[in-house]
Amino acid sequence: MYLEVNVTKIVKYVCLAGVSIVAVIFGEKALEEYIRIKHQQEEL
């Protein structure tokens, strides 16, 4: 059985997955920071 493995496609999707995971984590941290700052401003 011959199975063609398209390495460039695999690498592309692995990179996209990595970038999206980093983006989600970064966005979550930024949102958390934004909410915290907003709460501090409301207390003033």
Buried (B, 14 or more C-beta within 10 A) or exposed (E): EEEEEEEEEEEEEEEEEEEEEEEEEEEEEEEEEEEEEEEEEEEE
